[in-house]
Every structure is written in C-alpha cells, then in structure tokens.
Amino acid sequence: MKIIIPGGSGQVGAILSRAFHRAGHEVVILSRRPAKAAWRVMEWDARTLGDWTTVIEGADAVINLKSRRVIPGRLTQSKFIFRFPTWAEAAQDLCERWREAY
C-alpha cells in the first residue's frame, strides 16, 4: 500500500511510519521540517501546492496528523479538548489543497 502521512514527522508519525515501512508499505511523510528517514519525506507547508501533490496520485491511504499547537506547553487531557478542533480544521485545509491540485 502507498500511505501518505501529512504532519507525520512527530512521535506518532514516526511510530506509524516505522511500522508501515517494516510491513513493506510505501510511506510518504509530508512535513514542514523534512528530515532523513528510511521512508520518503517531502517538504510541505500545508498552504501551497507543490511537488507533494504528485505523491497523492495512487495513494491507498492518507493518515492526517497535521495539527497546530494552540495551547503552549505539554498536552494534557483538559488541553486536548481545546486542541481537537484544530485537527478538524487541518483536515479540511488538506482536502481543500487536494481539490485545488486536481
């Protein structure tokens, strides 16, 4: 499977990427700060179209981990409630960028 993970350069993304990669899947991380990895990592600002739009073609799955921290400090259960809407907004932003690309 070809799996795209926007915002996958954090801890959760690394765990998922490693597991999918070991299982033989093609993994592509879209990240604001690309770093060397055993899988493909592409620069992506989540706002503009770019080379990242080419990897969406033929993707079997997209796991959106893009978010933005709106509350400083460590994430706690009480802060999670306030952060959740930003994930929904991030997914909506991602879908809008894909529509623009295609």
Secondary structure, 3 states (H helix, E strand, C coil): CEEEEECCCCHHHHHHHHHHHHCCCEEEEEECCCCCCCCEEEECCCCCCCCCHHHHCCCCEECCCCCCCCCCCCCCHHHHHHHHHHHHHHHHHHHHHHHHHC
